[in-house]
Amino acid sequence: MAYDVLVVGSGPGGYVAAIRAAQLGLKTAIIEKESLGGICLNWGCIPTKALLKSANVMDYINHAKDYGIEASGKQDFAAVIKRSRGVADKMSRGVQFLMKKNKIDVIMGFGKLKAKGRVEVTKADGTKETVEAKHIIIATGARSRELPNLKQDGKKVIGYREAMSLPTQPKSMIVVGSGAIGVEFAYFYNSMGTKVTVVEFLPKVVPVEDDDISKELEKQLRKQGIDIMTNASVESLDTSGNGVKAKVKTANGEVSLEAEIVLSAIGIAANIEGIGLEETGVKTDKGRIVVDKFYQTSIPGIYSIGDCIPGPALAHVASKEGIICVENIGYNEKKYNHQPEPMDYGNIPGCTYCTPEVASVGYTEKAAKDAGYEIKVGKFPLSASGKASAAGATEGFVKVIFDAKYGEWLGTHMIGYNVTEIIIETVVARKLETTHHEVLNSIHPHPTISESVKDAIEVAYGEAIHL
C-alpha cells in the first residue's frame, strides 16, 4: 500500500500529525508498536495526572478540618493505580476513534526505514511487510534514560513507567532527579504515605525554572515531609538485600541511604536506535535526529518531530511540530494555501503538576539579565489572593518580568494553586507582542487566581493595589 504520509509512532506528535495530514486530504497511515497515544497517553502525561489527582484528594482528606469538615480516609494503593490505568486506556481508545474518524490506516508493529519512501514493519508474530509513502515522519518518542551507576531492573530500580504501575506501595523511595517527572512522583508517593528522599545533582530542584520558583518549591516539598538533597549524586547502588542501598556523594562527603525502591528520573533518551537511520543516511547529533525548521531531516522526504529531535521534550511541543511539519508538506503538495509559521521555541509553556503546581514561560530573571535586558520584576504572593485564601491554598506567588525600555513581556513564573491553567495568558500576550498597558487595561475576573497575574504586573510598575 502506498501513502502520501506515513507516520512512525502514535504519541502526541505522531497521531496529531496523522490527523492533520488526513484533514489536508493526504492519504495517511500510522505505525505503532504498542498502544495508540504513545507514552504520553499510556505511560506519561495523562496517567500521571490521574495519580496526582488521587494524591490531591488524599491531601484534602488529611486537611479536611481546615475546611470545617470532619473526614477520614484510607487510600487503596491498588485502586489508585487501577484508576490511573483506566484513564489511560480511555484516552488510548479515544485516539483509536480519531484514527477511524479521519480514515487513517493503523499498522501495528515496529517500523524501520529501509530506504527513502519505504518502511519495513515487523509484526508481533514476527512477520514483516513493507509500506511505501512519499513522506515519512519519524515520531518514535523517548524512554527513561539510564546511567551506568543507575541501571534499571524494573523491580528495585525503576523508571517512570514502572512507577505508575507498582503492584504494592513501597514504604520508602529514593527519587533521583528533581525535574518535572521526579518532583511529580515524589509528591504523589509522599502523599500516599511513602517516605521519599529526592537526590538532585544540581544546586536546586526543578533546575530549569526561575531561581525564586525553585527555592519556593523546595520549601513547600520539605514542609510536606519530603527529604531533599541538592548538589548530590548517586555513585552506586546495592540491590543484593531486601531493598536498595545507595551511596550518595554530597558536598560534605559520602552518605548512605536505604529504601525499598529507587526511581530514576534523570531525563529521557530518544528512541532512535534500530529504526534504520544509519542505513538511510539520516543525520543525528548527540542522540537526536537533526532537522530543519520544518522538521525535514538530512534526507528529503523523511521528517522527524517530538522527543527524538532537539528541543523541549513536551507533548504540546510535539503536537505543534507535527502540525507544522504536515502543513509544510501540504503546502508543497498544493494541499494547503500557505507555508506555516515555524515554531517559536522561546515562547513554550512548561508545567509541573505537583502541589503546589509550577508553570512558566519565557525568560527567567537571570536569563533576562544575562541577555542584556534592563528589567522590571513584579511578584505577587498568593497569600494576598482572595481566591487562594478561599481555596485554602495560599502557598506560592506569581512573578512577571518585563523589559524596562519597551515594556516587552519577557517571562512569567508561577508556583501555586491551579497555575498550570493560567500560564496561557502570558503565552498569548507574548505571541501578540503585548505590553503591560494592554494587560492592565484588560479586566481580570475576581476572585480568581488569574487576576494575580495582573496584580504582579501592577507590582512591577509601582501600581500595586492589593499589596
C-alpha positions as CSV (number, residue, x, y, z in Angstrom):
1,M,0.0,0.0,0.0
2,A,1.4,3.4,-0.9
3,Y,0.6,6.5,1.1
4,D,1.2,10.3,0.9
5,V,2.2,10.4,4.5
6,L,3.4,7.6,6.8
7,V,3.9,8.4,10.5
8,V,6.1,6.1,12.6
9,G,4.9,6.4,16.2
10,S,1.5,7.4,17.6
11,G,2.3,9.7,20.5
12,P,1.0,13.3,20.7
13,G,3.4,14.2,17.9
14,G,2.6,11.3,15.6
15,Y,-1.2,10.9,16.0
16,V,-1.7,14.7,15.7
17,A,0.5,14.8,12.6
18,A,-1.5,12.0,11.1
19,I,-4.9,13.6,11.8
20,R,-3.7,17.0,10.3
21,A,-2.4,15.2,7.2
22,A,-5.7,13.4,6.7
23,Q,-7.6,16.7,7.1
24,L,-5.5,18.2,4.3
25,G,-6.6,15.3,2.0
26,L,-3.3,13.4,2.2
27,K,-3.6,9.6,2.2
28,T,-2.2,8.7,5.7
29,A,-1.2,5.7,7.8
30,I,0.4,5.4,11.2
31,I,2.7,2.7,12.5
32,E,2.6,1.9,16.3
33,K,4.4,-1.0,18.0
34,E,2.4,-0.9,21.3
35,S,-0.6,1.3,22.1
36,L,-2.1,4.3,20.2
37,G,-1.3,7.5,22.0
38,G,2.2,6.6,22.8
39,I,3.9,7.2,26.1
40,C,2.0,10.4,26.8
41,L,-1.4,8.9,26.8
42,N,-0.5,5.5,28.1
43,W,2.5,5.9,30.5
44,G,3.2,9.6,30.8
45,C,1.2,12.9,30.9
46,I,-2.3,11.5,31.3
47,P,-2.0,8.6,33.8
48,T,0.4,10.6,36.0
49,K,-2.2,13.4,36.3
50,A,-4.7,10.8,37.4
51,L,-2.3,9.6,40.1
52,L,-1.7,13.2,41.2
53,K,-5.4,13.8,41.4
54,S,-5.7,10.9,43.8
55,A,-2.8,12.5,45.8
56,N,-4.7,15.8,45.9
57,V,-7.8,14.0,47.2
58,M,-5.7,12.4,49.9
59,D,-4.4,15.8,50.9
60,Y,-7.9,17.2,51.1
61,I,-9.0,14.4,53.3
62,N,-6.0,14.8,55.6
63,H,-6.7,18.5,55.9
64,A,-10.5,18.3,55.9
65,K,-10.7,20.0,59.3
66,D,-9.1,23.1,57.8
67,Y,-12.3,23.4,55.7
68,G,-14.7,22.8,58.6
69,I,-15.4,19.2,57.7
70,E,-14.9,16.0,59.6
71,A,-13.5,13.4,57.3
72,S,-11.2,10.4,57.4
73,G,-10.0,8.1,54.8
74,K,-7.5,5.3,53.9
75,Q,-6.0,5.1,50.5
76,D,-6.3,1.9,48.5
77,F,-3.0,2.0,46.5
78,A,-4.1,-0.7,44.1
79,A,-7.3,1.1,43.3
80,V,-5.4,4.4,42.8
81,I,-3.2,2.6,40.2
82,K,-6.2,0.9,38.6
83,R,-8.0,4.3,38.2
84,S,-4.9,5.8,36.5
85,R,-4.7,2.9,34.1
86,G,-8.4,3.2,33.3
87,V,-8.0,6.9,32.5
88,A,-5.0,6.0,30.2
89,D,-7.0,3.2,28.5
90,K,-9.9,5.5,27.8
91,M,-7.7,8.1,26.2
92,S,-6.0,5.5,24.0
93,R,-9.4,4.3,22.8
94,G,-10.2,7.9,22.0
95,V,-7.2,8.0,19.7
96,Q,-8.4,4.8,18.0
97,F,-11.7,6.5,17.4
98,L,-9.9,9.5,15.9
99,M,-8.0,7.3,13.5
100,K,-11.2,5.7,12.2
101,K,-13.0,9.1,12.0
102,N,-10.2,10.5,9.9
103,K,-9.8,7.3,7.8
104,I,-6.2,6.8,8.9
105,D,-4.8,3.3,8.5
106,V,-3.2,1.9,11.6
107,I,-0.4,-0.6,11.1
108,M,0.6,-2.4,14.3
109,G,4.3,-3.3,14.5
110,F,7.8,-2.0,14.7
111,G,8.7,0.4,11.9
112,K,12.2,0.6,10.4
113,L,13.3,2.8,7.5
114,K,14.6,0.6,4.6
115,A,15.1,3.4,2.0
116,K,13.7,6.7,1.0
117,G,10.0,6.1,0.8
118,R,10.0,2.7,2.3
119,V,9.4,1.4,5.9
120,E,9.6,-2.2,6.9
121,V,7.1,-3.2,9.6
122,T,7.8,-6.2,11.9
123,K,4.5,-7.5,13.4
124,A,4.1,-9.1,16.8
125,D,4.2,-12.5,15.3
126,G,7.5,-11.8,13.5
127,T,6.0,-11.4,10.0
128,K,7.1,-8.4,8.0
129,E,5.6,-6.1,5.4
130,T,6.9,-3.1,3.6
131,V,4.9,0.1,3.4
132,E,5.6,2.8,0.9
133,A,5.0,6.6,1.3
134,K,6.1,9.8,-0.4
135,H,6.6,11.5,3.0
136,I,7.7,9.6,6.2
137,I,7.6,11.2,9.6
138,I,9.6,9.7,12.5
139,A,7.8,10.3,15.8
140,T,9.2,7.5,17.9
141,G,9.5,9.5,21.1
142,A,11.8,8.7,24.0
143,R,12.2,6.5,27.1
144,S,13.7,6.8,30.6
145,R,17.4,7.5,30.4
146,E,19.8,5.1,32.1
147,L,23.2,5.8,33.6
148,P,25.8,3.0,34.2
149,N,25.5,3.5,38.0
150,L,21.7,3.6,37.9
151,K,20.8,0.5,35.8
152,Q,17.1,-0.1,36.0
153,D,16.0,-3.7,36.8
154,G,12.2,-2.8,36.7
155,K,11.8,-4.0,40.3
156,K,14.0,-2.3,42.8
157,V,15.5,0.3,40.4
158,I,12.7,1.6,38.2
159,G,11.8,4.3,35.7
160,Y,8.6,6.4,35.3
161,R,6.8,3.5,33.6
162,E,7.1,1.1,36.5
163,A,6.4,3.9,39.0
164,M,2.9,4.2,37.5
165,S,2.0,0.6,38.0
166,L,3.8,-0.8,41.1
167,P,1.7,-3.7,42.5
168,T,2.2,-2.6,46.1
169,Q,3.1,0.7,47.7
170,P,6.7,1.0,48.8
171,K,7.3,2.2,52.4
172,S,10.3,4.2,51.2
173,M,11.6,5.6,47.9
174,I,14.7,7.4,46.7
175,V,13.9,9.7,43.7
176,V,17.0,10.5,41.6
177,G,16.4,13.7,39.7
178,S,14.1,16.7,40.5
179,G,12.9,17.7,37.1
180,A,9.1,17.6,36.4
181,I,9.0,13.8,36.4
182,G,11.0,13.5,39.7
183,V,9.0,16.0,41.7
184,E,5.6,14.8,40.5
185,F,6.3,11.3,41.6
186,A,8.0,12.5,44.8
187,Y,4.8,14.4,45.6
188,F,2.5,11.5,44.7
189,Y,4.3,8.9,46.7
190,N,4.8,11.2,49.7
191,S,1.1,12.0,49.7
192,M,0.2,8.3,49.6
193,G,2.4,7.7,52.7
194,T,5.7,6.6,51.3
195,K,8.9,8.1,52.8
196,V,10.5,9.9,49.9
197,T,14.1,11.3,49.5
198,V,14.9,13.3,46.4
199,V,18.6,13.4,45.2
200,E,19.4,16.2,42.8
201,F,22.8,16.6,41.1
202,L,22.4,20.4,40.5
203,P,22.2,23.1,43.2
204,K,18.4,23.4,43.0
205,V,15.2,21.4,42.4
206,V,13.4,21.9,39.1
207,P,16.7,23.2,37.7
208,V,15.2,24.8,34.5
209,E,12.9,27.1,36.5
210,D,13.5,30.6,37.8
211,D,15.6,30.6,41.0
212,D,12.7,32.0,43.1
213,I,10.4,29.2,41.9
214,S,13.0,26.5,42.8
215,K,13.5,27.9,46.3
216,E,9.8,28.1,47.0
217,L,9.1,24.6,45.7
218,E,11.9,23.1,47.7
219,K,10.5,24.8,50.8
220,Q,7.0,23.5,50.2
221,L,8.1,20.0,49.4
222,R,10.2,19.9,52.6
223,K,7.2,21.2,54.5
224,Q,5.2,18.2,53.2
225,G,7.8,15.8,54.6
226,I,10.0,15.1,51.6
227,D,13.8,15.0,52.2
228,I,15.7,16.8,49.5
229,M,19.4,16.6,48.8
230,T,20.8,19.0,46.2
231,N,24.4,19.1,44.9
232,A,24.3,15.4,45.4
233,S,24.8,12.4,43.1
234,V,24.2,8.7,43.5
235,E,27.5,7.0,43.0
236,S,26.4,3.3,43.3
237,L,23.5,1.1,44.2
238,D,23.5,-2.2,46.1
239,T,20.3,-4.3,45.4
240,S,21.5,-7.5,46.9
241,G,19.4,-7.2,50.1
242,N,15.7,-6.7,50.7
243,G,15.8,-3.1,49.5
244,V,18.4,-0.8,47.9
245,K,21.4,0.8,49.5
246,A,22.6,4.0,47.7
247,K,25.9,5.7,48.2
248,V,25.4,9.4,47.6
249,K,28.2,11.9,47.1
250,T,27.5,15.3,48.7
251,A,29.5,18.5,49.3
252,N,30.1,17.2,52.8
253,G,31.3,13.8,51.9
254,E,29.6,10.4,51.1
255,V,26.4,9.3,52.8
256,S,24.4,6.0,52.6
257,L,20.7,5.9,52.0
258,E,18.4,2.9,52.2
259,A,14.9,2.5,50.6
260,E,12.7,-0.2,49.1
261,I,12.7,1.4,45.7
262,V,14.9,3.8,43.7
263,L,13.1,5.8,41.0
264,S,15.5,7.1,38.3
265,A,14.1,10.3,36.9
266,I,17.3,11.7,35.4
267,G,15.8,12.5,32.0
268,I,15.0,10.7,28.7
269,A,16.8,9.2,25.8
270,A,15.4,9.3,22.2
271,N,14.1,6.1,20.6
272,I,16.2,6.3,17.5
273,E,18.2,3.0,17.7
274,G,17.3,0.3,15.2
275,I,14.9,2.3,13.1
276,G,17.1,2.5,10.0
277,L,18.6,6.0,10.4
278,E,22.2,4.8,9.6
279,E,21.1,2.7,6.6
280,T,19.2,5.6,5.0
281,G,21.8,8.3,5.9
282,V,19.6,10.3,8.3
283,K,21.9,12.5,10.3
284,T,21.9,12.6,14.1
285,D,23.7,14.6,16.7
286,K,24.0,13.9,20.5
287,G,21.4,11.2,20.3
288,R,18.8,13.3,18.5
289,I,17.7,13.5,14.8
290,V,18.8,16.7,13.0
291,V,16.0,18.6,11.3
292,D,15.4,22.0,9.7
293,K,12.7,24.5,10.8
294,F,10.0,22.4,9.0
295,Y,11.3,19.1,10.5
296,Q,12.8,17.7,7.4
297,T,15.9,15.5,8.1
298,S,19.1,15.4,6.0
299,I,17.2,13.1,3.6
300,P,14.4,14.8,1.6
301,G,11.0,13.1,2.2
302,I,12.0,12.0,5.7
303,Y,11.0,14.1,8.7
304,S,11.1,13.9,12.4
305,I,9.2,15.5,15.3
306,G,8.8,15.3,19.1
307,D,11.2,13.8,21.7
308,C,13.6,12.3,19.1
309,I,14.7,15.8,17.8
310,P,16.4,18.6,19.7
311,G,14.2,20.9,21.8
312,P,12.0,20.6,24.9
313,A,10.5,17.1,25.3
314,L,6.9,18.1,25.9
315,A,3.7,16.7,24.5
316,H,2.3,20.1,23.4
317,V,5.6,20.8,21.6
318,A,5.5,17.5,19.7
319,S,1.9,18.1,18.6
320,K,2.7,21.6,17.2
321,E,5.8,20.3,15.5
322,G,3.6,17.6,13.8
323,I,1.1,20.2,12.6
324,I,3.8,22.5,11.2
325,C,5.6,19.6,9.5
326,V,2.4,18.3,7.9
327,E,1.2,21.8,6.8
328,N,4.5,22.4,5.1
329,I,4.2,19.1,3.3
330,G,0.6,20.1,2.4
331,Y,1.9,23.4,1.1
332,N,4.5,21.8,-1.1
333,E,1.9,19.3,-2.3
334,K,-0.5,22.2,-3.1
335,K,-3.0,20.9,-0.4
336,Y,-2.5,23.9,1.9
337,N,-2.7,27.5,0.8
338,H,0.3,28.9,2.7
339,Q,3.6,27.9,4.3
340,P,3.2,27.5,8.1
341,E,4.9,29.7,10.6
342,P,8.0,28.0,12.2
343,M,7.8,27.2,15.9
344,D,8.9,29.9,18.4
345,Y,10.8,27.9,20.9
346,G,11.2,30.9,23.1
347,N,7.5,31.0,23.9
348,I,6.7,27.5,25.1
349,P,5.0,27.0,28.4
350,G,6.3,24.4,30.9
351,C,4.1,22.9,33.6
352,T,4.9,20.7,36.6
353,Y,1.8,19.2,38.3
354,C,3.0,18.5,41.9
355,T,1.3,20.5,44.7
356,P,1.9,23.4,44.6
357,E,1.9,23.5,40.8
358,V,4.6,25.2,38.8
359,A,4.1,27.0,35.4
360,S,6.4,29.2,33.4
361,V,7.2,30.7,30.0
362,G,9.9,32.9,28.6
363,Y,13.0,34.3,30.2
364,T,13.9,33.7,33.8
365,E,15.1,36.7,35.7
366,K,18.7,35.5,35.4
367,A,18.4,34.7,31.7
368,A,16.9,38.2,31.0
369,K,19.7,39.9,32.8
370,D,22.3,37.7,31.0
371,A,20.7,38.6,27.7
372,G,21.3,42.3,28.4
373,Y,17.8,43.4,29.3
374,E,17.1,46.1,31.8
375,I,14.1,44.6,33.6
376,K,11.1,45.4,35.7
377,V,10.1,42.5,38.0
378,G,6.8,42.1,39.9
379,K,6.0,39.4,42.4
380,F,2.5,38.9,43.9
381,P,2.1,36.4,46.8
382,L,-0.9,34.2,46.7
383,S,-1.3,34.8,50.4
384,A,-2.8,38.1,49.2
385,S,-5.2,36.4,46.7
386,G,-8.9,36.1,47.7
387,K,-9.4,33.0,45.6
388,A,-6.3,31.3,47.0
389,S,-7.4,32.1,50.6
390,A,-10.9,30.8,49.9
391,A,-9.4,27.6,48.4
392,G,-7.1,27.2,51.4
393,A,-4.1,27.2,49.1
394,T,-2.1,30.4,49.8
395,E,1.4,28.9,49.1
396,G,3.4,30.4,46.2
397,F,3.4,33.5,44.0
398,V,3.2,34.9,40.5
399,K,6.3,36.6,39.2
400,V,6.4,38.6,36.0
401,I,9.4,40.0,34.1
402,F,9.2,43.0,31.6
403,D,11.8,44.8,29.5
404,A,12.0,48.3,31.2
405,K,12.8,50.1,27.9
406,Y,9.9,48.9,25.7
407,G,7.6,47.1,28.0
408,E,8.0,43.7,26.3
409,W,6.7,40.8,28.4
410,L,9.8,38.7,28.8
411,G,8.6,36.0,31.1
412,T,6.2,34.7,33.8
413,H,6.9,32.2,36.6
414,M,4.2,30.9,38.8
415,I,4.0,28.5,41.7
416,G,0.7,27.8,43.5
417,Y,-2.9,26.6,43.2
418,N,-4.1,25.9,39.6
419,V,-1.3,28.0,38.0
420,T,-0.9,25.5,35.1
421,E,-4.3,26.7,33.9
422,I,-3.4,30.4,33.7
423,I,0.1,30.4,32.2
424,I,-1.5,30.6,28.7
425,E,-2.3,34.4,29.3
426,T,1.4,35.1,29.1
427,V,1.9,32.8,26.1
428,V,-0.8,34.5,24.1
429,A,0.2,38.0,25.2
430,R,3.9,37.4,24.2
431,K,2.8,36.0,20.9
432,L,0.8,39.2,20.3
433,E,3.7,41.3,21.5
434,T,1.6,42.8,24.2
435,T,3.0,45.3,26.7
436,H,1.9,45.8,30.3
437,H,-0.5,48.5,29.3
438,E,-2.8,46.1,27.4
439,V,-2.8,43.6,30.2
440,L,-3.6,46.2,32.9
441,N,-6.4,47.5,30.7
442,S,-7.9,44.1,30.3
443,I,-10.4,43.3,33.1
444,H,-9.5,40.2,35.0
445,P,-12.3,38.4,36.8
446,H,-12.5,38.4,40.6
447,P,-12.0,36.3,42.6
448,T,-9.6,34.2,40.5
449,I,-6.0,33.0,40.6
450,S,-5.6,34.6,37.2
451,E,-6.0,38.1,38.5
452,S,-2.8,37.6,40.4
453,V,-1.0,38.0,37.0
454,K,-2.5,41.5,36.7
455,D,-1.6,42.1,40.4
456,A,2.1,41.1,39.7
457,I,2.3,43.4,36.8
458,E,1.0,46.3,38.9
459,V,3.8,45.5,41.4
460,A,6.3,45.6,38.6
461,Y,5.2,49.1,37.6
462,G,4.7,50.5,41.0
463,E,0.9,50.5,40.8
464,A,0.1,47.7,43.4
465,I,-3.4,47.9,44.8
466,H,-3.6,44.7,46.8
467,L,-0.2,44.8,48.5
